[in-house]
């Protein structure tokens, strides 16, 4: 084999090795991308579940606060009217805070985009 043929053979070998390495790296990048996509999907799903739980808890607490306030108002009449308003305000604030937390969670996980 002449030097020219040897050089061509070596160049061909190098090219084949480079192509194989490129294919391997491409496959690894694709797999990594798929894994990241799956993790992102799982994180988004969990964030959605947590957001729903926080929202449900806020609604339940708000409902409980309104019910308690209503009972107290019927028992004590006008004297407890201001207490009812305070409890309703606390419920609204709890709900607003929970919604703010849910919104922050959505923003943190990119669900608001």
C-alpha positions in Angstrom: 0.0 0.0 0.0 1.4 3.4 -1.0 1.6 6.4 1.3 -1.2 8.0 -0.6 -3.4 5.0 -0.2 -2.5 4.7 3.5 -3.4 8.4 4.0 -6.7 7.9 2.2 -7.5 4.8 4.3 -6.6 6.7 7.5 -8.7 9.7 6.5 -11.6 7.4 5.8 -11.2 5.7 9.1 -11.1 9.0 10.9 -14.2 10.2 9.1 -16.1 7.0 10.0 -15.1 7.3 13.7 -16.1 11.0 13.7 -19.5 10.1 12.2 -20.0 7.3 14.7 -19.1 9.7 17.6 -21.5 12.3 16.2 -24.3 9.7 16.0 -23.6 8.6 19.6 -23.6 12.2 20.9 -26.7 13.0 19.0 -28.5 9.9 20.5 -27.3 10.9 24.0 -28.5 14.5 23.5 -31.9 13.2 22.3 -32.2 10.9 25.3 -31.2 13.7 27.7 -33.7 16.0 26.0 -36.4 13.3 26.4 -35.5 12.8 30.1 -35.6 16.5 30.7 -39.0 16.8 28.9 -40.4 14.0 31.1 -39.1 15.6 34.3 -40.6 18.9 33.2 -43.9 17.3 32.5 -43.8 15.5 35.9 -42.9 18.7 37.7 -45.7 20.6 35.9 -48.2 17.9 36.8 -47.2 17.9 40.4 -47.3 21.7 40.5 -50.8 21.6 39.0 -51.9 19.1 41.6 -50.4 21.2 44.4 -52.1 24.3 43.0 -55.4 22.5 42.9 -54.9 21.3 46.5 -54.0 24.8 47.7 -57.0 26.2 45.9 -59.4 23.5 47.4 -58.0 24.1 50.9 -58.5 27.9 50.5 -62.1 27.4 49.3 -62.8 24.9 52.2 -61.3 27.3 54.8 -63.2 30.2 53.3 -66.4 28.2 53.4 -65.8 27.1 57.0 -65.1 30.6 58.0 -68.3 31.9 56.4 -70.4 29.1 58.0 -69.0 29.8 61.5 -69.5 33.5 61.0 -73.1 32.9 59.9 -73.9 30.8 63.0 -72.4 33.3 65.4 -74.3 36.1 63.7 -77.6 34.3 64.2 -76.8 33.5 67.8 -75.6 36.9 68.9 -77.4 39.2 66.4 -76.2 42.6 65.7 -73.4 42.4 68.3 -71.6 39.8 66.3 -72.0 41.5 62.9 -68.5 43.0 63.1 -67.1 39.6 64.1 -68.7 38.1 61.0 -67.1 40.7 58.8 -63.7 40.1 60.4 -63.9 36.3 59.8 -65.0 36.8 56.2 -62.1 39.2 55.6 -59.7 36.7 57.1 -61.1 34.1 54.8 -60.7 36.4 51.8 -57.1 37.1 52.9 -56.4 33.4 53.3 -57.9 32.7 49.9 -55.9 35.6 48.4 -52.7 34.4 49.9 -53.4 30.9 48.7 -54.1 32.2 45.2 -50.9 34.3 45.4 -49.0 31.2 46.4 -50.6 29.2 43.6 -49.7 32.0 41.2 -46.1 32.0 42.5 -45.9 28.3 42.1 -47.2 28.5 38.5 -44.7 31.3 37.8 -41.9 29.3 39.3 -42.7 26.2 37.3 -43.4 28.1 34.1 -47.0 27.2 33.9 -48.2 30.8 33.4 -46.4 31.2 30.1 
